[in-house]
Amino acid sequence: MFVNQLEREGLILLDQFEELQLTPSESSDLTGLFNKVSLPDPDVRVHDLPMDRKVFESSFQNTKDHI
């Protein structure tokens, strides 16, 4: 669900995750992380939300490394 929300907001492409293979531990950790993240207010545009550039770059690099 969280990944679908990110795709709708234009932050990721869903096909980036199609071949991602996670261990059960990684899957559990990722699910726990997603459960802690609140979804943005649908009335707020994504571009109006502040984003830590280092967090974005780290997440993007980790995604690329797993693909």
mmCIF file of the N, C-alpha and C atoms, coordinates in Angstrom:
data_MODEL
# 
_entry.id   MODEL 
# 
loop_
_atom_site.group_PDB 
_atom_site.id 
_atom_site.type_symbol 
_atom_site.label_atom_id 
_atom_site.label_alt_id 
_atom_site.label_comp_id 
_atom_site.label_asym_id 
_atom_site.label_entity_id 
_atom_site.label_seq_id 
_atom_site.pdbx_PDB_ins_code 
_atom_site.Cartn_x 
_atom_site.Cartn_y 
_atom_site.Cartn_z 
_atom_site.occupancy 
_atom_site.B_iso_or_equiv 
_atom_site.pdbx_formal_charge 
_atom_site.auth_seq_id 
_atom_site.auth_comp_id 
_atom_site.auth_asym_id 
_atom_site.auth_atom_id 
_atom_site.pdbx_PDB_model_num 
ATOM 1   N N  . MET A 1 1  ? 0.820  -1.189  0.000   1.00 0.00 ? 1  MET A N  1 
ATOM 2   C CA . MET A 1 1  ? 0.000  0.000   0.000   1.00 0.00 ? 1  MET A CA 1 
ATOM 3   C C  . MET A 1 1  ? 0.864  1.254   0.000   1.00 0.00 ? 1  MET A C  1 
ATOM 4   N N  . PHE A 1 2  ? 1.892  1.306   0.842   1.00 0.00 ? 2  PHE A N  1 
ATOM 5   C CA . PHE A 1 2  ? 2.763  2.471   0.910   1.00 0.00 ? 2  PHE A CA 1 
ATOM 6   C C  . PHE A 1 2  ? 3.469  2.697   -0.420  1.00 0.00 ? 2  PHE A C  1 
ATOM 7   N N  . VAL A 1 3  ? 3.937  1.613   -1.046  1.00 0.00 ? 3  VAL A N  1 
ATOM 8   C CA . VAL A 1 3  ? 4.612  1.720   -2.341  1.00 0.00 ? 3  VAL A CA 1 
ATOM 9   C C  . VAL A 1 3  ? 3.645  2.277   -3.382  1.00 0.00 ? 3  VAL A C  1 
ATOM 10  N N  . ASN A 1 4  ? 2.396  1.844   -3.355  1.00 0.00 ? 4  ASN A N  1 
ATOM 11  C CA . ASN A 1 4  ? 1.394  2.376   -4.288  1.00 0.00 ? 4  ASN A CA 1 
ATOM 12  C C  . ASN A 1 4  ? 1.187  3.869   -4.075  1.00 0.00 ? 4  ASN A C  1 
ATOM 13  N N  . GLN A 1 5  ? 1.180  4.306   -2.812  1.00 0.00 ? 5  GLN A N  1 
ATOM 14  C CA . GLN A 1 5  ? 1.034  5.734   -2.497  1.00 0.00 ? 5  GLN A CA 1 
ATOM 15  C C  . GLN A 1 5  ? 2.222  6.517   -3.049  1.00 0.00 ? 5  GLN A C  1 
ATOM 16  N N  . LEU A 1 6  ? 3.432  5.976   -2.881  1.00 0.00 ? 6  LEU A N  1 
ATOM 17  C CA . LEU A 1 6  ? 4.624  6.647   -3.401  1.00 0.00 ? 6  LEU A CA 1 
ATOM 18  C C  . LEU A 1 6  ? 4.564  6.763   -4.920  1.00 0.00 ? 6  LEU A C  1 
ATOM 19  N N  . GLU A 1 7  ? 4.056  5.724   -5.574  1.00 0.00 ? 7  GLU A N  1 
ATOM 20  C CA . GLU A 1 7  ? 3.936  5.770   -7.034  1.00 0.00 ? 7  GLU A CA 1 
ATOM 21  C C  . GLU A 1 7  ? 2.916  6.828   -7.454  1.00 0.00 ? 7  GLU A C  1 
ATOM 22  N N  . ARG A 1 8  ? 1.778  6.887   -6.775  1.00 0.00 ? 8  ARG A N  1 
ATOM 23  C CA . ARG A 1 8  ? 0.760  7.894   -7.102  1.00 0.00 ? 8  ARG A CA 1 
ATOM 24  C C  . ARG A 1 8  ? 1.312  9.305   -6.945  1.00 0.00 ? 8  ARG A C  1 
ATOM 25  N N  . GLU A 1 9  ? 2.175  9.490   -5.944  1.00 0.00 ? 9  GLU A N  1 
ATOM 26  C CA . GLU A 1 9  ? 2.761  10.806  -5.695  1.00 0.00 ? 9  GLU A CA 1 
ATOM 27  C C  . GLU A 1 9  ? 3.916  11.103  -6.645  1.00 0.00 ? 9  GLU A C  1 
ATOM 28  N N  . GLY A 1 10 ? 4.298  10.128  -7.457  1.00 0.00 ? 10 GLY A N  1 
ATOM 29  C CA . GLY A 1 10 ? 5.373  10.332  -8.417  1.00 0.00 ? 10 GLY A CA 1 
ATOM 30  C C  . GLY A 1 10 ? 6.764  10.239  -7.823  1.00 0.00 ? 10 GLY A C  1 
ATOM 31  N N  . LEU A 1 11 ? 6.881  9.638   -6.632  1.00 0.00 ? 11 LEU A N  1 
ATOM 32  C CA . LEU A 1 11 ? 8.183  9.542   -5.973  1.00 0.00 ? 11 LEU A CA 1 
ATOM 33  C C  . LEU A 1 11 ? 8.974  8.316   -6.404  1.00 0.00 ? 11 LEU A C  1 
ATOM 34  N N  . ILE A 1 12 ? 8.285  7.284   -6.840  1.00 0.00 ? 12 ILE A N  1 
ATOM 35  C CA . ILE A 1 12 ? 8.958  6.062   -7.306  1.00 0.00 ? 12 ILE A CA 1 
ATOM 36  C C  . ILE A 1 12 ? 8.204  5.511   -8.503  1.00 0.00 ? 12 ILE A C  1 
ATOM 37  N N  . LEU A 1 13 ? 8.835  4.603   -9.202  1.00 0.00 ? 13 LEU A N  1 
ATOM 38  C CA . LEU A 1 13 ? 8.171  3.843   -10.251 1.00 0.00 ? 13 LEU A CA 1 
ATOM 39  C C  . LEU A 1 13 ? 7.944  2.440   -9.710  1.00 0.00 ? 13 LEU A C  1 
ATOM 40  N N  . LEU A 1 14 ? 6.726  1.969   -9.774  1.00 0.00 ? 14 LEU A N  1 
ATOM 41  C CA . LEU A 1 14 ? 6.374  0.679   -9.187  1.00 0.00 ? 14 LEU A CA 1 
ATOM 42  C C  . LEU A 1 14 ? 7.212  -0.454  -9.756  1.00 0.00 ? 14 LEU A C  1 
ATOM 43  N N  . ASP A 1 15 ? 7.568  -0.371  -11.043 1.00 0.00 ? 15 ASP A N  1 
ATOM 44  C CA . ASP A 1 15 ? 8.344  -1.457  -11.638 1.00 0.00 ? 15 ASP A CA 1 
ATOM 45  C C  . ASP A 1 15 ? 9.743  -1.580  -11.045 1.00 0.00 ? 15 ASP A C  1 
ATOM 46  N N  . GLN A 1 16 ? 10.200 -0.579  -10.291 1.00 0.00 ? 16 GLN A N  1 
ATOM 47  C CA . GLN A 1 16 ? 11.490 -0.677  -9.606  1.00 0.00 ? 16 GLN A CA 1 
ATOM 48  C C  . GLN A 1 16 ? 11.458 -1.767  -8.539  1.00 0.00 ? 16 GLN A C  1 
ATOM 49  N N  . PHE A 1 17 ? 10.282 -2.097  -8.042  1.00 0.00 ? 17 PHE A N  1 
ATOM 50  C CA . PHE A 1 17 ? 10.155 -3.031  -6.931  1.00 0.00 ? 17 PHE A CA 1 
ATOM 51  C C  . PHE A 1 17 ? 9.715  -4.427  -7.358  1.00 0.00 ? 17 PHE A C  1 
ATOM 52  N N  . GLU A 1 18 ? 9.398  -4.616  -8.636  1.00 0.00 ? 18 GLU A N  1 
ATOM 53  C CA . GLU A 1 18 ? 8.839  -5.889  -9.080  1.00 0.00 ? 18 GLU A CA 1 
ATOM 54  C C  . GLU A 1 18 ? 9.786  -7.065  -8.884  1.00 0.00 ? 18 GLU A C  1 
ATOM 55  N N  . GLU A 1 19 ? 11.079 -6.859  -9.098  1.00 0.00 ? 19 GLU A N  1 
ATOM 56  C CA . GLU A 1 19 ? 12.028 -7.966  -8.996  1.00 0.00 ? 19 GLU A CA 1 
ATOM 57  C C  . GLU A 1 19 ? 12.855 -7.911  -7.721  1.00 0.00 ? 19 GLU A C  1 
ATOM 58  N N  . LEU A 1 20 ? 12.485 -7.074  -6.798  1.00 0.00 ? 20 LEU A N  1 
ATOM 59  C CA . LEU A 1 20 ? 13.205 -6.943  -5.544  1.00 0.00 ? 20 LEU A CA 1 
ATOM 60  C C  . LEU A 1 20 ? 12.936 -8.166  -4.671  1.00 0.00 ? 20 LEU A C  1 
ATOM 61  N N  . GLN A 1 21 ? 13.994 -8.880  -4.305  1.00 0.00 ? 21 GLN A N  1 
ATOM 62  C CA . GLN A 1 21 ? 13.868 -10.076 -3.471  1.00 0.00 ? 21 GLN A CA 1 
ATOM 63  C C  . GLN A 1 21 ? 14.362 -9.754  -2.066  1.00 0.00 ? 21 GLN A C  1 
ATOM 64  N N  . LEU A 1 22 ? 13.487 -9.855  -1.090  1.00 0.00 ? 22 LEU A N  1 
ATOM 65  C CA . LEU A 1 22 ? 13.844 -9.573  0.295   1.00 0.00 ? 22 LEU A CA 1 
ATOM 66  C C  . LEU A 1 22 ? 13.832 -10.852 1.111   1.00 0.00 ? 22 LEU A C  1 
ATOM 67  N N  . THR A 1 23 ? 14.745 -10.903 2.080   1.00 0.00 ? 23 THR A N  1 
ATOM 68  C CA . THR A 1 23 ? 14.698 -12.009 3.031   1.00 0.00 ? 23 THR A CA 1 
ATOM 69  C C  . THR A 1 23 ? 13.506 -11.763 3.946   1.00 0.00 ? 23 THR A C  1 
ATOM 70  N N  . PRO A 1 24 ? 13.032 -12.787 4.671   1.00 0.00 ? 24 PRO A N  1 
ATOM 71  C CA . PRO A 1 24 ? 11.926 -12.558 5.606   1.00 0.00 ? 24 PRO A CA 1 
ATOM 72  C C  . PRO A 1 24 ? 12.253 -11.466 6.633   1.00 0.00 ? 24 PRO A C  1 
ATOM 73  N N  . SER A 1 25 ? 13.500 -11.419 7.090   1.00 0.00 ? 25 SER A N  1 
ATOM 74  C CA . SER A 1 25 ? 13.910 -10.400 8.056   1.00 0.00 ? 25 SER A CA 1 
ATOM 75  C C  . SER A 1 25 ? 13.848 -9.004  7.440   1.00 0.00 ? 25 SER A C  1 
ATOM 76  N N  . GLU A 1 26 ? 14.349 -8.866  6.210   1.00 0.00 ? 26 GLU A N  1 
ATOM 77  C CA . GLU A 1 26 ? 14.305 -7.570  5.525   1.00 0.00 ? 26 GLU A CA 1 
ATOM 78  C C  . GLU A 1 26 ? 12.863 -7.150  5.277   1.00 0.00 ? 26 GLU A C  1 
ATOM 79  N N  . SER A 1 27 ? 12.039 -8.089  4.886   1.00 0.00 ? 27 SER A N  1 
ATOM 80  C CA . SER A 1 27 ? 10.636 -7.797  4.635   1.00 0.00 ? 27 SER A CA 1 
ATOM 81  C C  . SER A 1 27 ? 9.947  -7.310  5.909   1.00 0.00 ? 27 SER A C  1 
ATOM 82  N N  . SER A 1 28 ? 10.237 -7.975  7.017   1.00 0.00 ? 28 SER A N  1 
ATOM 83  C CA . SER A 1 28 ? 9.664  -7.588  8.301   1.00 0.00 ? 28 SER A CA 1 
ATOM 84  C C  . SER A 1 28 ? 10.133 -6.194  8.712   1.00 0.00 ? 28 SER A C  1 
ATOM 85  N N  . ASP A 1 29 ? 11.436 -5.934  8.543   1.00 0.00 ? 29 ASP A N  1 
ATOM 86  C CA . ASP A 1 29 ? 11.984 -4.617  8.887   1.00 0.00 ? 29 ASP A CA 1 
ATOM 87  C C  . ASP A 1 29 ? 11.349 -3.526  8.031   1.00 0.00 ? 29 ASP A C  1 
ATOM 88  N N  . LEU A 1 30 ? 11.191 -3.796  6.740   1.00 0.00 ? 30 LEU A N  1 
ATOM 89  C CA . LEU A 1 30 ? 10.614 -2.820  5.826   1.00 0.00 ? 30 LEU A CA 1 
ATOM 90  C C  . LEU A 1 30 ? 9.145  -2.569  6.150   1.00 0.00 ? 30 LEU A C  1 
ATOM 91  N N  . THR A 1 31 ? 8.422  -3.626  6.460   1.00 0.00 ? 31 THR A N  1 
ATOM 92  C CA . THR A 1 31 ? 7.019  -3.479  6.838   1.00 0.00 ? 31 THR A CA 1 
ATOM 93  C C  . THR A 1 31 ? 6.895  -2.641  8.101   1.00 0.00 ? 31 THR A C  1 
ATOM 94  N N  . GLY A 1 32 ? 7.770  -2.900  9.077   1.00 0.00 ? 32 GLY A N  1 
ATOM 95  C CA . GLY A 1 32 ? 7.770  -2.112  10.307  1.00 0.00 ? 32 GLY A CA 1 
ATOM 96  C C  . GLY A 1 32 ? 8.042  -0.644  10.045  1.00 0.00 ? 32 GLY A C  1 
ATOM 97  N N  . LEU A 1 33 ? 8.978  -0.381  9.148   1.00 0.00 ? 33 LEU A N  1 
ATOM 98  C CA . LEU A 1 33 ? 9.300  1.001   8.795   1.00 0.00 ? 33 LEU A CA 1 
ATOM 99  C C  . LEU A 1 33 ? 8.117  1.678   8.121   1.00 0.00 ? 33 LEU A C  1 
ATOM 100 N N  . PHE A 1 34 ? 7.490  0.995   7.159   1.00 0.00 ? 34 PHE A N  1 
ATOM 101 C CA . PHE A 1 34 ? 6.344  1.575   6.467   1.00 0.00 ? 34 PHE A CA 1 
ATOM 102 C C  . PHE A 1 34 ? 5.187  1.829   7.425   1.00 0.00 ? 34 PHE A C  1 
ATOM 103 N N  . ASN A 1 35 ? 5.017  0.967   8.415   1.00 0.00 ? 35 ASN A N  1 
ATOM 104 C CA . ASN A 1 35 ? 3.929  1.151   9.370   1.00 0.00 ? 35 ASN A CA 1 
ATOM 105 C C  . ASN A 1 35 ? 4.147  2.373   10.256  1.00 0.00 ? 35 ASN A C  1 
ATOM 106 N N  . LYS A 1 36 ? 5.400  2.789   10.423  1.00 0.00 ? 36 LYS A N  1 
ATOM 107 C CA . LYS A 1 36 ? 5.709  3.970   11.242  1.00 0.00 ? 36 LYS A CA 1 
ATOM 108 C C  . LYS A 1 36 ? 5.507  5.271   10.474  1.00 0.00 ? 36 LYS A C  1 
ATOM 109 N N  . VAL A 1 37 ? 5.507  5.190   9.147   1.00 0.00 ? 37 VAL A N  1 
ATOM 110 C CA . VAL A 1 37 ? 5.417  6.383   8.308   1.00 0.00 ? 37 VAL A CA 1 
ATOM 111 C C  . VAL A 1 37 ? 3.960  6.737   8.086   1.00 0.00 ? 37 VAL A C  1 
ATOM 112 N N  . SER A 1 38 ? 3.617  7.978   8.380   1.00 0.00 ? 38 SER A N  1 
ATOM 113 C CA . SER A 1 38 ? 2.242  8.401   8.118   1.00 0.00 ? 38 SER A CA 1 
ATOM 114 C C  . SER A 1 38 ? 2.144  8.880   6.677   1.00 0.00 ? 38 SER A C  1 
ATOM 115 N N  . LEU A 1 39 ? 1.034  8.572   6.059   1.00 0.00 ? 39 LEU A N  1 
ATOM 116 C CA . LEU A 1 39 ? 0.808  9.008   4.688   1.00 0.00 ? 39 LEU A CA 1 
ATOM 117 C C  . LEU A 1 39 ? 0.546  10.508  4.686   1.00 0.00 ? 39 LEU A C  1 
ATOM 118 N N  . PRO A 1 40 ? 1.012  11.191  3.659   1.00 0.00 ? 40 PRO A N  1 
ATOM 119 C CA . PRO A 1 40 ? 0.813  12.641  3.609   1.00 0.00 ? 40 PRO A CA 1 
ATOM 120 C C  . PRO A 1 40 ? -0.652 13.001  3.430   1.00 0.00 ? 40 PRO A C  1 
ATOM 121 N N  . ASP A 1 41 ? -0.974 14.200  3.856   1.00 0.00 ? 41 ASP A N  1 
ATOM 122 C CA . ASP A 1 41 ? -2.312 14.743  3.665   1.00 0.00 ? 41 ASP A CA 1 
ATOM 123 C C  . ASP A 1 41 ? -2.576 14.819  2.162   1.00 0.00 ? 41 ASP A C  1 
ATOM 124 N N  . PRO A 1 42 ? -3.670 14.222  1.669   1.00 0.00 ? 42 PRO A N  1 
ATOM 125 C CA . PRO A 1 42 ? -3.927 14.220  0.227   1.00 0.00 ? 42 PRO A CA 1 
ATOM 126 C C  . PRO A 1 42 ? -4.097 15.621  -0.355  1.00 0.00 ? 42 PRO A C  1 
ATOM 127 N N  . ASP A 1 43 ? -4.381 16.622  0.494   1.00 0.00 ? 43 ASP A N  1 
ATOM 128 C CA . ASP A 1 43 ? -4.556 17.992  0.012   1.00 0.00 ? 43 ASP A CA 1 
ATOM 129 C C  . ASP A 1 43 ? -3.229 18.737  -0.141  1.00 0.00 ? 43 ASP A C  1 
ATOM 130 N N  . VAL A 1 44 ? -2.134 18.138  0.355   1.00 0.00 ? 44 VAL A N  1 
ATOM 131 C CA . VAL A 1 44 ? -0.820 18.775  0.268   1.00 0.00 ? 44 VAL A CA 1 
ATOM 132 C C  . VAL A 1 44 ? -0.077 18.176  -0.912  1.00 0.00 ? 44 VAL A C  1 
ATOM 133 N N  . ARG A 1 45 ? 0.416  19.028  -1.790  1.00 0.00 ? 45 ARG A N  1 
ATOM 134 C CA . ARG A 1 45 ? 1.186  18.538  -2.928  1.00 0.00 ? 45 ARG A CA 1 
ATOM 135 C C  . ARG A 1 45 ? 2.537  18.039  -2.440  1.00 0.00 ? 45 ARG A C  1 
ATOM 136 N N  . VAL A 1 46 ? 3.050  16.987  -3.063  1.00 0.00 ? 46 VAL A N  1 
ATOM 137 C CA . VAL A 1 46 ? 4.326  16.386  -2.667  1.00 0.00 ? 46 VAL A CA 1 
ATOM 138 C C  . VAL A 1 46 ? 5.444  17.408  -2.732  1.00 0.00 ? 46 VAL A C  1 
ATOM 139 N N  . HIS A 1 47 ? 5.418  18.261  -3.740  1.00 0.00 ? 47 HIS A N  1 
ATOM 140 C CA . HIS A 1 47 ? 6.504  19.217  -3.914  1.00 0.00 ? 47 HIS A CA 1 
ATOM 141 C C  . HIS A 1 47 ? 6.521  20.262  -2.805  1.00 0.00 ? 47 HIS A C  1 
ATOM 142 N N  . ASP A 1 48 ? 5.434  20.374  -2.039  1.00 0.00 ? 48 ASP A N  1 
ATOM 143 C CA . ASP A 1 48 ? 5.387  21.320  -0.932  1.00 0.00 ? 48 ASP A CA 1 
ATOM 144 C C  . ASP A 1 48 ? 5.952  20.730  0.352   1.00 0.00 ? 48 ASP A C  1 
ATOM 145 N N  . LEU A 1 49 ? 6.157  19.413  0.366   1.00 0.00 ? 49 LEU A N  1 
ATOM 146 C CA . LEU A 1 49 ? 6.657  18.762  1.567   1.00 0.00 ? 49 LEU A CA 1 
ATOM 147 C C  . LEU A 1 49 ? 8.174  18.853  1.623   1.00 0.00 ? 49 LEU A C  1 
ATOM 148 N N  . PRO A 1 50 ? 8.731  19.167  2.803   1.00 0.00 ? 50 PRO A N  1 
ATOM 149 C CA . PRO A 1 50 ? 10.194 19.201  2.908   1.00 0.00 ? 50 PRO A CA 1 
ATOM 150 C C  . PRO A 1 50 ? 10.752 17.783  2.834   1.00 0.00 ? 50 PRO A C  1 
ATOM 151 N N  . MET A 1 51 ? 11.919 17.615  2.224   1.00 0.00 ? 51 MET A N  1 
ATOM 152 C CA . MET A 1 51 ? 12.542 16.300  2.149   1.00 0.00 ? 51 MET A CA 1 
ATOM 153 C C  . MET A 1 51 ? 14.026 16.451  2.421   1.00 0.00 ? 51 MET A C  1 
ATOM 154 N N  . ASP A 1 52 ? 14.538 15.622  3.291   1.00 0.00 ? 52 ASP A N  1 
ATOM 155 C CA . ASP A 1 52 ? 15.964 15.611  3.570   1.00 0.00 ? 52 ASP A CA 1 
ATOM 156 C C  . ASP A 1 52 ? 16.676 15.001  2.368   1.00 0.00 ? 52 ASP A C  1 
ATOM 157 N N  . ARG A 1 53 ? 17.528 15.771  1.705   1.00 0.00 ? 53 ARG A N  1 
ATOM 158 C CA . ARG A 1 53 ? 18.190 15.308  0.476   1.00 0.00 ? 53 ARG A CA 1 
ATOM 159 C C  . ARG A 1 53 ? 19.037 14.069  0.734   1.00 0.00 ? 53 ARG A C  1 
ATOM 160 N N  . LYS A 1 54 ? 19.717 14.005  1.887   1.00 0.00 ? 54 LYS A N  1 
ATOM 161 C CA . LYS A 1 54 ? 20.560 12.844  2.187   1.00 0.00 ? 54 LYS A CA 1 
ATOM 162 C C  . LYS A 1 54 ? 19.711 11.581  2.324   1.00 0.00 ? 54 LYS A C  1 
ATOM 163 N N  . VAL A 1 55 ? 18.560 11.688  2.942   1.00 0.00 ? 55 VAL A N  1 
ATOM 164 C CA . VAL A 1 55 ? 17.665 10.540  3.089   1.00 0.00 ? 55 VAL A CA 1 
ATOM 165 C C  . VAL A 1 55 ? 17.189 10.094  1.716   1.00 0.00 ? 55 VAL A C  1 
ATOM 166 N N  . PHE A 1 56 ? 16.803 11.048  0.876   1.00 0.00 ? 56 PHE A N  1 
ATOM 167 C CA . PHE A 1 56 ? 16.343 10.710  -0.468  1.00 0.00 ? 56 PHE A CA 1 
ATOM 168 C C  . PHE A 1 56 ? 17.440 10.013  -1.258  1.00 0.00 ? 56 PHE A C  1 
ATOM 169 N N  . GLU A 1 57 ? 18.648 10.584  -1.257  1.00 0.00 ? 57 GLU A N  1 
ATOM 170 C CA . GLU A 1 57 ? 19.749 10.005  -2.029  1.00 0.00 ? 57 GLU A CA 1 
ATOM 171 C C  . GLU A 1 57 ? 20.119 8.622   -1.513  1.00 0.00 ? 57 GLU A C  1 
ATOM 172 N N  . SER A 1 58 ? 20.122 8.441   -0.196  1.00 0.00 ? 58 SER A N  1 
ATOM 173 C CA . SER A 1 58 ? 20.446 7.144   0.391   1.00 0.00 ? 58 SER A CA 1 
ATOM 174 C C  . SER A 1 58 ? 19.395 6.104   0.003   1.00 0.00 ? 58 SER A C  1 
ATOM 175 N N  . SER A 1 59 ? 18.121 6.471   0.089   1.00 0.00 ? 59 SER A N  1 
ATOM 176 C CA . SER A 1 59 ? 17.043 5.550   -0.265  1.00 0.00 ? 59 SER A CA 1 
ATOM 177 C C  . SER A 1 59 ? 17.099 5.197   -1.740  1.00 0.00 ? 59 SER A C  1 
ATOM 178 N N  . PHE A 1 60 ? 17.367 6.191   -2.579  1.00 0.00 ? 60 PHE A N  1 
ATOM 179 C CA . PHE A 1 60 ? 17.442 5.959   -4.016  1.00 0.00 ? 60 PHE A CA 1 
ATOM 180 C C  . PHE A 1 60 ? 18.601 5.024   -4.339  1.00 0.00 ? 60 PHE A C  1 
ATOM 181 N N  . GLN A 1 61 ? 19.761 5.247   -3.708  1.00 0.00 ? 61 GLN A N  1 
ATOM 182 C CA . GLN A 1 61 ? 20.927 4.400   -3.967  1.00 0.00 ? 61 GLN A CA 1 
ATOM 183 C C  . GLN A 1 61 ? 20.664 2.974   -3.495  1.00 0.00 ? 61 GLN A C  1 
ATOM 184 N N  . ASN A 1 62 ? 20.046 2.812   -2.326  1.00 0.00 ? 62 ASN A N  1 
ATOM 185 C CA . ASN A 1 62 ? 19.736 1.475   -1.818  1.00 0.00 ? 62 ASN A CA 1 
ATOM 186 C C  . ASN A 1 62 ? 18.783 0.746   -2.754  1.00 0.00 ? 62 ASN A C  1 
ATOM 187 N N  . THR A 1 63 ? 17.819 1.465   -3.317  1.00 0.00 ? 63 THR A N  1 
ATOM 188 C CA . THR A 1 63 ? 16.886 0.855   -4.259  1.00 0.00 ? 63 THR A CA 1 
ATOM 189 C C  . THR A 1 63 ? 17.624 0.400   -5.514  1.00 0.00 ? 63 THR A C  1 
ATOM 190 N N  . LYS A 1 64 ? 18.493 1.257   -6.040  1.00 0.00 ? 64 LYS A N  1 
ATOM 191 C CA . LYS A 1 64 ? 19.261 0.905   -7.238  1.00 0.00 ? 64 LYS A CA 1 
ATOM 192 C C  . LYS A 1 64 ? 20.160 -0.301  -6.976  1.00 0.00 ? 64 LYS A C  1 
ATOM 193 N N  . ASP A 1 65 ? 20.754 -0.377  -5.782  1.00 0.00 ? 65 ASP A N  1 
ATOM 194 C CA . ASP A 1 65 ? 21.654 -1.483  -5.445  1.00 0.00 ? 65 ASP A CA 1 
ATOM 195 C C  . ASP A 1 65 ? 20.924 -2.821  -5.424  1.00 0.00 ? 65 ASP A C  1 
ATOM 196 N N  . HIS A 1 66 ? 19.627 -2.812  -5.104  1.00 0.00 ? 66 HIS A N  1 
ATOM 197 C CA . HIS A 1 66 ? 18.865 -4.053  -4.995  1.00 0.00 ? 66 HIS A CA 1 
ATOM 198 C C  . HIS A 1 66 ? 18.236 -4.485  -6.309  1.00 0.00 ? 66 HIS A C  1 
ATOM 199 N N  . ILE A 1 67 ? 18.255 -3.617  -7.289  1.00 0.00 ? 67 ILE A N  1 
ATOM 200 C CA . ILE A 1 67 ? 17.608 -3.949  -8.566  1.00 0.00 ? 67 ILE A CA 1 
ATOM 201 C C  . ILE A 1 67 ? 18.574 -4.659  -9.474  1.00 0.00 ? 67 ILE A C  1 
# 
